Amino acid sequence: MLNSTTNTYTLKREILTFSKKISKHLSKPERKFTADMTYGMLASQSCLLTDIVDQLHENSKKVNSVERLTRHLNKGIPKDAQKSYLTFVRTMVSSNPIIHIDDSDVIKPEGRRFEALGLVRDGSKSTNTKTVYEKGYHVTEACVLTGNNHPVKHICLM
């Protein structure tokens, strides 16, 4: 017999333990936000705020919870959270890490109202003899392997 409730709570506990490690130097509201976002994204398998709020099962109205998460997202990532995350990742990585860097682009040719939309080289249309530029974003993705050869990703949009 499969005991899925026990598995769910075990997984939730592991997610919240990870969240506490990367938010230990933050204020209580920031810690709650970090835990809610981490659990909500993993449980819903989505990054849409409405899907995340559905997984949180809060007593407040859905629109209020979405507004709360939006306010926190608008503040950006606190420096202490970034520092804690990188410190945590360093404990999992060997002294001579294998790091994969991928410079890429995200093309939005029909985009009109995207924030900070710029011109980038379209890698799928460009060749050695011709360079094609489209509206979009430059994306740099870094992936480091842990001691157990599990990847840890970091994405930076430019």
N, C-alpha and C positions, 0 to 999 in steps of 0.2 A: 504494500500500500504506500502510495506517495503522499507525503505530508507537505503539501505546498505552502501552507500557512507558516510552518516552521522555517521552510526555506526562504520565504519572502521576508520574514523578520530577521533572519540571519543576514541576508543580503542587505537589508535596510540598515542594520547595525554596522556592517562593514563600510557602507557608504558614509554613514554619519561619523564613524571613526576617522575615515579619510578626511572628511570635511573639517573635523575638529583640528586635525594636524595642520591644515593649511590656513586655518582662520584663528588660531590660538591667540594672536596678538591684536585681534580686531575687537571692536565694541560688540555688545550683545546683539543689537539689530543687524550688524554686518555678519556676525556668525550665523544668525538665523537665516539671513538671505542666502549665504553661501550653502548652508545645508539644504534649504528649500530648492535652490536651483540645481545643485548636484543631484539630489534625490529625484527631483521632478523630471530632469532631462533623461536620466537613466531609466526611470520607471515608465515614462511615456514614450521613450525612444524618439523624442522630438525636441526641437528647440523653440517651438511656438509657445508663447507665454500662456495661452489659453489651455493648451494641452498639459503644460507643467502644473498649472493651478488645479486642473481636474485630478491630478495624482496626489495633491497635497491634502485633499479632503478637509478643507478649513470650514469653520462655521460661518465665516463672513461671506458676503456676496462675491461672486466671481469677478465682477468688474473692479471691486475694491482690492482684491488680491492681485489682479493684473496691474492695477495702478501702483501698488506698493512695490512690486517687482520692477516695474518700469522706472520708478523713481531711483531705485538702487542701481539699475543698469546705467541710467544717465550720469551717475557719479563717476563711472569708470571703475577700474580695478584698483583697490587700495595698494599702495607700495608695500605695506606689511604683508598682504596676502601674496603678492608676487614673490617676495623674499622668502616667505615660509614655504611656498610651493617649490621654488628652486632648491631650497635647502633639503626638502623632503626627497626630491628627485635625485639629488646628489648622493643620498644615502643608498639609493638603489643601483647606482651606476658604478662600474669599475673605475680604477684609476687611469686606465687607457681606454676610454669609451669609443665605441663605433657610432659615428654621427652621420646621418644622411641628410643632406640639404637639397631641397627642391625649389628652385626659383621658377615660378610659373605665372600664369595670368588667368584672370576670369574676365571673359569678354561679355559685355552687355550692349550689343549693337543697337538695340531698340530702346535702351534706357534713356529717360529724359529727366527724371527727378531724383535719381539716386544721389546720395550725399557723397561728396568728394570724388565724383566720377572723373577719370582722367583718360588720356590716350596711352595705350600700352601696345607693345608689339604682339600681334596675334600669331602665336607659335604654330597654330594649325594651318594658317593660310600663307605664312611667310616661307620663302625658300632661300637658297644661297644667293640667288640672283635678284630677288625682289623681297622687300620688307613691307608688310601690310600692318597699318596701325588702326585700331578700333577703340571705341569707348569701353572702358573697363577698369579693372583693378590689378595691380601687381601683387602677387601673393608669394610669400616665402614660408616654406614649411620645413621644420627641422624635426627629425625623429632620431632619438638616441635609444640604443638597446641596453636593457638592464642586464644584470649578471645572469638571469635566466633566459636571455634572448627574447624578452618581451619588449615591444616598442612603446616608447613614451613620446607622444607628439606634442609639438608646439607650433601653432599657426600664427603668422603675423601678416595682417593686411596692410598694404602701404598705399 
